[in-house]
Every structure is written in C-alpha cells, then in structure tokens.
Amino acid sequence: RNPVDRAFSKFCQFRRDGLEPLADFGDALDAEADRVRANWSSTWYYQGRGLYHEQLSRYTQLFPRERILVLLYDEFSAEPHAALRRIFGFLGVDEAFAPDLSQRHNVSQRTLYAPRSRRLHRWLGSPKLTGGARTRRHGVLGRLRRAVVDANTTELPSNHPPPLSAPLRKRLVNVFRRDVEDLARLLDRDLSSWLRT
C-alpha cells in the first residue's frame, strides 16, 4: 500500500481506538525516534513500517525472487478476483476457484470519536499500559480497556477523518522517496504514483 496513505490510515485507526496518545499526526511523526529509543512496539512506527524495500530486501537475500509474490493494495482493491488468481497460481492451487467476495470483512469504521476525559484517554492509549498492541486488544484486560475507551468517547459529527494535509503528505513522500524508488527497481514496477504530492 502507498506508504504515505498507510501511515496516515494507521494513525487515524489508533486515534479512533484510543491507542495513539498524540492528537496531531505531525507530532506523532516527530515522536517516532523517541518511541524507537523507548522500545515502543513497531506498530507505532508510522514511518519505519512503510520502508518496504528495506523490509522486503531481507527476504530477497534469503529466498529466490521467484519464491516471493508481492501484490499492491491498489491492485487487490481494484480487481480482487484477478489478485486472488495470481495468489492461487503462485501457490499452485486451483486458479479457477472463485471465492464469494460479496461481503467485506474487517471494514474500517470511519467514524471519529473525541474523548470525554483527555487524561483518561491518554492513559488508556499508553503503549506501556498493558504491553504490546496484541495484548491490548485481546484477553480480559483488552476487553476491559475497550469497554472503558467506549464509555469515555463521544462520536464527532463528521463520519470521515480529516484529509492528510498537503505539507504532511509532502514530508512523508520525501521520507519514503528513496525506499519507494529502490522498491520499484526491485519489483520492476512503476510506483511513481506513490511519490505524488
């Protein structure tokens, strides 16, 4: 997925779920180096998680390129059946199988919420409260935390998060530029649309 869009989407998701203590995306980007030093889970690395070439290169050094299939999110979104046929062919299973894609699963809730108590919201969003992101969402503590977050939030009038500002988009494009160019060469794909501001 376009790393800029992925980073902002993750920020919006974490804000919605009470997992991101900073309300401003720019501030969260600025905080990333401190979060790395403080050993936060990498799920809060909005920039670091988008360095795909850096991550994929580790696999291409260990496995032959023909053993790795990389699909773009936009391709899967635009033509899910074609993307699944490519996956099935890569895995050597029946490419003619057509799964039912009429129902979408794990659809993001685009509603934004505001905390009633900002202090409580910040405390609940602290990544050190119960450990990693997985622990926070699962088990008794995760369910209890979710119930308190729900009780402490009120729905905002807009059903959509604000768009990513042009200056922040440009900033992130510059962060990801070299990695995207390297990834394009590695995949032999045109990823120039990811670098548009």
C-alpha positions as CSV (number, residue, x, y, z in Angstrom):
1,R,0.0,0.0,0.0
2,N,1.1,3.5,-0.6
3,P,3.3,4.1,2.5
4,V,2.0,7.6,3.0
5,D,-1.6,6.5,3.0
6,R,-0.8,3.5,5.1
7,A,0.9,5.7,7.7
8,F,-1.9,8.2,8.0
9,S,-4.6,5.4,8.0
10,K,-2.8,3.7,10.9
11,F,-2.6,6.9,12.8
12,C,-6.4,7.5,12.3
13,Q,-7.1,3.9,13.3
14,F,-5.0,4.3,16.5
15,R,-6.6,7.6,17.4
16,R,-10.1,6.1,16.9
17,D,-9.2,3.2,19.1
18,G,-7.6,5.3,21.8
19,L,-4.1,3.7,21.1
20,E,-2.4,6.9,19.9
21,P,-1.9,9.5,22.7
22,L,-0.9,12.3,20.3
23,A,-3.8,14.1,18.6
24,D,-1.7,15.6,15.8
25,F,-0.2,13.4,13.1
26,G,2.8,15.6,12.7
27,D,3.5,15.4,16.4
28,A,3.3,11.6,16.2
29,L,5.7,11.5,13.3
30,D,8.1,13.7,15.3
31,A,7.8,11.4,18.3
32,E,8.8,8.3,16.3
33,A,12.6,8.4,17.0
34,D,11.8,8.8,20.8
35,R,9.4,5.9,20.6
36,V,12.0,3.7,18.9
37,R,14.5,4.5,21.6
38,A,11.9,3.8,24.3
39,N,11.2,0.4,22.7
40,W,7.5,1.0,21.7
41,S,6.0,-1.7,19.6
42,S,6.8,-1.2,15.9
43,T,3.1,-0.8,15.2
44,W,3.6,2.9,16.3
45,Y,6.4,3.4,13.7
46,Y,4.3,5.2,11.1
47,Q,7.4,5.9,9.0
48,G,9.5,2.9,9.8
49,R,6.8,0.4,8.9
50,G,6.5,2.0,5.4
51,L,10.0,1.3,4.4
52,Y,9.0,-1.7,2.3
53,H,12.2,-2.1,0.3
54,E,14.2,-2.2,3.5
55,Q,11.9,-5.0,4.8
56,L,11.5,-6.9,1.6
57,S,15.2,-6.9,0.9
58,R,15.8,-9.2,4.0
59,Y,13.6,-11.8,2.3
60,T,15.2,-11.5,-1.2
61,Q,18.6,-12.1,0.4
62,L,17.4,-15.4,1.8
63,F,15.0,-16.7,-0.8
64,P,15.0,-16.8,-4.6
65,R,12.9,-13.9,-6.1
66,E,10.6,-16.3,-7.9
67,R,9.6,-17.7,-4.5
68,I,8.2,-14.3,-3.3
69,L,4.9,-12.8,-4.5
70,V,4.3,-9.1,-3.9
71,L,0.9,-7.6,-4.6
72,L,0.0,-4.0,-4.4
73,Y,-3.0,-3.0,-2.3
74,D,-4.5,-0.9,-5.2
75,E,-4.4,-4.0,-7.5
76,F,-6.2,-6.1,-4.9
77,S,-8.8,-3.4,-4.2
78,A,-9.4,-2.8,-7.9
79,E,-9.5,-6.4,-9.1
80,P,-9.7,-8.8,-6.1
81,H,-10.6,-11.8,-8.2
82,A,-7.6,-11.3,-10.5
83,A,-5.3,-10.8,-7.5
84,L,-6.6,-14.0,-5.9
85,R,-6.0,-15.9,-9.2
86,R,-2.4,-14.7,-9.1
87,I,-2.1,-15.8,-5.5
88,F,-3.6,-19.2,-6.2
89,G,-1.3,-19.6,-9.3
90,F,1.7,-18.7,-7.2
91,L,0.7,-21.3,-4.5
92,G,-0.1,-23.9,-7.1
93,V,-3.7,-24.3,-6.2
94,D,-6.8,-24.2,-8.3
95,E,-6.8,-20.8,-10.0
96,A,-10.4,-21.3,-11.2
97,F,-11.8,-21.2,-7.7
98,A,-13.8,-18.0,-7.3
99,P,-14.5,-17.2,-3.6
100,D,-17.5,-15.2,-2.6
101,L,-16.3,-11.6,-2.2
102,S,-19.7,-10.0,-1.9
103,Q,-19.3,-9.4,1.9
104,R,-16.4,-7.3,3.1
105,H,-14.8,-8.2,6.3
106,N,-12.8,-6.0,8.7
107,V,-14.2,-2.8,7.2
108,S,-12.7,0.2,8.9
109,Q,-15.1,2.3,10.9
110,R,-14.6,5.7,9.5
111,T,-16.4,7.4,12.4
112,L,-14.2,9.7,14.6
113,Y,-14.5,10.0,18.3
114,A,-13.5,12.5,20.9
115,P,-12.6,11.6,24.5
116,R,-14.8,12.9,27.3
117,S,-11.7,12.9,29.6
118,R,-8.4,13.6,27.7
119,R,-6.4,12.5,30.8
120,L,-8.1,9.1,30.9
121,H,-7.9,8.8,27.1
122,R,-4.1,9.4,27.2
123,W,-3.6,6.9,30.0
124,L,-5.7,4.2,28.2
125,G,-3.7,4.9,25.0
126,S,-0.4,4.5,26.7
127,P,1.5,1.6,24.9
128,K,3.0,0.7,28.2
129,L,-0.3,0.2,30.0
130,T,-0.8,-3.5,29.2
131,G,2.1,-4.3,26.9
132,G,2.1,-4.7,23.1
133,A,-0.8,-4.0,20.7
134,R,-1.9,-7.6,20.6
135,T,-2.2,-7.8,24.4
136,R,-4.2,-4.6,24.4
137,R,-6.9,-5.9,22.1
138,H,-7.2,-9.5,23.4
139,G,-8.0,-11.1,26.7
140,V,-9.8,-9.8,29.7
141,L,-7.6,-6.7,30.1
142,G,-8.1,-5.8,26.4
143,R,-11.8,-6.2,26.6
144,L,-12.0,-4.2,29.8
145,R,-9.8,-1.4,28.3
146,R,-12.0,-1.4,25.2
147,A,-15.2,-1.0,27.3
148,V,-13.6,1.9,29.2
149,V,-12.5,3.6,26.0
150,D,-16.0,3.2,24.5
151,A,-17.6,4.7,27.7
152,N,-15.1,7.6,27.6
153,T,-15.7,8.6,24.0
154,T,-18.4,10.5,22.1
155,E,-18.9,10.5,18.3
156,L,-17.9,13.5,16.4
157,P,-20.3,14.9,13.8
158,S,-18.1,14.0,10.8
159,N,-18.1,10.4,9.6
160,H,-14.7,10.8,7.9
161,P,-11.3,11.7,9.3
162,P,-9.8,14.9,8.0
163,P,-7.7,14.5,4.9
164,L,-3.9,14.4,5.2
165,S,-2.6,17.9,4.9
166,A,-0.5,18.7,1.8
167,P,2.6,19.7,3.9
168,L,2.5,16.4,5.8
169,R,1.9,14.4,2.6
170,K,5.0,16.1,1.0
171,R,7.0,15.5,4.2
172,L,6.2,11.8,4.1
173,V,6.8,11.5,0.3
174,N,10.3,12.8,1.0
175,V,10.8,10.3,3.8
176,F,9.8,7.4,1.6
177,R,11.2,8.6,-1.7
178,R,14.4,6.6,-1.8
179,D,12.9,3.5,-0.4
180,V,10.0,3.7,-3.0
181,E,12.5,4.1,-5.8
182,D,14.5,1.2,-4.6
183,L,11.4,-0.9,-4.3
184,A,10.2,0.0,-7.8
185,R,13.6,-1.3,-9.1
186,L,13.4,-4.5,-7.0
187,L,9.8,-5.3,-8.2
188,D,10.3,-3.9,-11.7
189,R,7.1,-1.9,-11.1
190,D,6.1,1.7,-11.7
191,L,5.4,3.2,-8.2
192,S,5.7,6.8,-9.3
193,S,2.1,7.5,-8.1
194,W,3.3,6.9,-4.5
195,L,5.6,9.9,-4.9
196,R,3.0,12.4,-6.0
197,T,2.2,15.3,-3.5
